[in-house]
Amino acid sequence: MNMEIEAMSSPRICQESPSPPSIIDKIYHIADHGSEPTTICDKLYKETGPLASGLVVVALAHALALFSAVASSINISGGHVNPAVTFGSLVGGRISVIRAVYYWVAQLLGSIVAALLVEACHQWHGERPVGFHVQSGVGEVHGLLLEMALTFGVVYTVYATALDPKRGSLGIIAPLAIGFIVGANILVGGPFDGASMNPARAFGPALIGWRW
């Protein structure tokens, strides 16, 4: 496992094909889109609105999906499923500009395909995908600031556990730590703005549902 974590910053990863991130993104975003309260939560609990049980289900689904996505792709593409993390890796000199662009395209395409698949499966009851939006009483600026803080927490956790040369044996738990921080952030920010923390995650439903 430790050898797999090392691969996230290994030069060999920069020579791999950029196509695997798109496949991983599809798997990851299908779990994300499908766990929204308007789909699975309503079918399981017959609840509406961001109630506690529905929020826990969404947070758990995101955490488990991200843990699996990072763990399964970290030795192939470096586990890049979030454009914000890819941008941080680019700024930190971990990947090239061309590689970052390839990853961004794959991440956005993965989110779009996942949103289409979830829409086809659930049919959205004749409605367009909702995507992310701030709740009543939450200003757009406040939602932006919250997203910046939550996303920083995710990127910082990725660097501390998977990219930092001084991480030592901490790198073994990198996928688990990344999944945990995303799940925790959803519990905190979900009731206010949905807690996306991932531009690709928000882009797919917004494009398919044409809600911006």
C-alpha positions in Angstrom: 0.0 0.0 0.0 2.8 2.4 0.9 4.3 1.7 -2.6 1.0 2.7 -4.1 0.9 6.0 -2.2 4.5 6.8 -3.3 3.2 6.5 -6.9 1.2 9.6 -6.5 4.3 11.7 -6.7 6.4 9.3 -8.8 7.7 10.6 -12.1 6.4 7.4 -13.8 2.9 8.6 -13.2 3.5 11.6 -15.5 4.0 9.2 -18.4 0.8 7.3 -18.0 -2.2 7.7 -20.3 -4.6 10.5 -19.2 -7.6 8.3 -19.9 -7.9 6.4 -16.5 -8.9 9.5 -14.5 -12.1 9.8 -16.7 -13.1 6.2 -15.8 -12.5 6.7 -12.1 -14.3 10.1 -12.2 -17.4 8.4 -13.7 -17.4 5.8 -10.9 -16.8 8.4 -8.2 -19.3 11.0 -9.5 -22.1 8.4 -10.1 -22.0 7.6 -6.4 -21.9 11.3 -5.6 -24.7 12.3 -7.9 -26.8 9.3 -6.9 -26.5 10.0 -3.2 -28.2 13.4 -3.4 -31.2 13.8 -1.1 -33.6 14.2 -4.1 -32.8 10.6 -5.2 -31.6 7.8 -2.9 -32.4 9.6 0.4 -36.0 10.2 -0.6 -36.4 6.6 -1.6 -34.9 5.2 1.6 -36.2 7.6 4.2 -39.1 9.5 2.5 -37.7 12.8 3.8 -37.4 16.1 2.1 -34.9 18.9 2.8 -31.5 18.6 4.3 -32.5 16.6 7.4 -29.9 14.9 9.5 -30.3 11.3 8.3 -30.2 12.3 4.6 -27.1 14.4 5.2 -25.3 11.5 6.9 -26.1 9.2 4.0 -24.7 11.8 1.5 -21.6 12.3 3.6 -21.0 8.6 3.9 -21.6 7.9 0.2 -19.1 10.6 -0.7 -16.5 9.5 1.8 -16.6 5.8 0.7 -16.7 6.7 -3.0 -13.7 9.0 -2.8 -11.8 6.6 -0.6 -12.3 3.8 -3.2 -11.6 6.2 -6.2 -8.3 7.4 -4.7 -7.1 4.0 -3.5 -7.9 2.3 -6.9 -6.4 5.0 -9.1 -3.5 6.3 -7.1 -1.0 3.9 -8.8 -2.4 4.7 -12.3 -3.0 8.5 -12.5 -2.1 9.7 -9.0 -5.7 9.6 -7.7 -6.7 12.9 -9.4 -10.5 13.2 -9.2 -10.7 16.8 -8.1 -9.6 19.8 -10.3 -8.7 21.7 -7.2 -6.3 19.0 -6.1 -4.9 18.9 -9.6 -4.4 22.7 -9.5 -2.6 22.4 -6.2 -0.3 19.7 -7.6 0.4 21.9 -10.6 1.3 24.9 -8.4 3.5 22.6 -6.3 5.3 21.4 -9.4 4.1 17.8 -9.0 2.6 17.6 -12.5 3.1 19.5 -15.8 0.7 22.0 -17.3 -0.2 19.6 -20.1 -0.9 16.8 -17.7 -3.0 19.1 -15.5 -5.1 20.1 -18.6 -5.6 16.4 -19.5 -6.7 15.6 -16.0 -9.2 18.6 -15.9 -10.8 17.5 -19.2 -11.1 13.9 -17.9 -12.5 15.1 -14.6 -15.2 17.3 -16.2 -16.1 14.6 -18.8 -16.4 12.0 -16.0 -18.8 14.3 -14.1 -20.9 14.9 -17.2 -21.2 11.3 -18.0 -22.0 10.4 -14.4 -24.7 13.0 -14.3 -26.2 11.6 -17.5 -26.2 8.1 -16.2 -27.8 9.0 -12.9 -30.4 11.0 -14.7 -31.2 8.1 -17.0 -31.4 5.7 -14.0 -33.6 7.9 -11.8 -35.3 9.9 -14.5 -35.4 12.7 -12.0 -39.2 12.4 -11.9 -39.5 14.6 -15.0 -37.3 17.3 -13.5 -33.8 18.5 -14.4 -30.9 17.7 -12.0 -30.7 20.3 -9.2 -27.0 20.5 -8.8 -25.5 22.7 -6.0 -27.1 25.8 -4.7 -27.0 27.8 -1.5 -29.9 27.3 1.0 -32.4 29.9 1.9 -30.8 32.6 4.1 -27.3 31.9 2.9 -25.7 34.5 0.7 -23.7 33.6 -2.5 -20.6 35.3 -1.1 -20.9 33.4 2.2 -21.3 30.2 0.2 -18.2 31.0 -1.9 -16.2 31.6 1.3 -17.4 28.4 2.8 -16.5 26.4 -0.3 -13.0 28.0 -0.3 -12.5 27.0 3.3 -13.8 23.4 2.8 -11.8 22.9 -0.4 -8.6 24.2 1.2 -9.1 21.5 3.9 -9.3 18.8 1.2 -6.3 20.0 -0.7 -4.3 20.4 2.5 -5.2 16.9 3.6 -4.1 15.5 0.2 -0.8 17.2 0.4 -0.1 16.3 4.0 -0.9 12.6 3.6 -0.1 11.8 0.0 2.4 14.4 -1.4 4.5 15.7 1.4 8.0 14.1 1.2 8.1 14.2 5.0 4.9 12.3 5.4 6.6 9.0 6.2 4.3 6.1 7.1 1.4 8.6 7.2 1.0 8.0 3.4 -0.5 4.6 4.1 -3.7 6.1 5.2 -3.9 8.8 2.5 -7.1 7.5 0.7 -8.8 7.0 4.1 -7.9 10.5 5.4 -9.0 12.1 2.1 -12.4 10.3 2.3 -12.8 11.3 6.0 -12.2 15.0 5.4 -14.7 15.1 2.5 -17.3 13.3 4.6 -16.7 15.6 7.6 -16.9 18.7 5.4 -20.2 17.6 4.0 -21.6 17.2 7.5 -20.5 20.8 8.2 -21.2 22.6 4.9 -23.9 20.4 3.4 -26.8 22.3 5.0 -25.6 25.6 3.8 -24.3 25.2 0.2 -24.1 21.5 -0.5 -20.4 21.3 0.2 -19.1 20.5 -3.3 -15.4 21.0 -2.7 -14.9 19.8 -6.3 -15.5 22.0 -9.4 -16.0 18.9 -11.6 -18.5 17.5 -9.1 -20.6 20.7 -9.4 -20.1 21.1 -13.1 -21.8 17.9 -14.3 -25.3 18.4 -12.8 -25.2 22.1 -13.5 -24.6 21.4 -17.2 -27.0 18.6 -17.6 -29.7 20.3 -15.7 -28.7 23.7 -17.0 -28.9 25.3 -13.6 -26.0 27.7 -12.9 
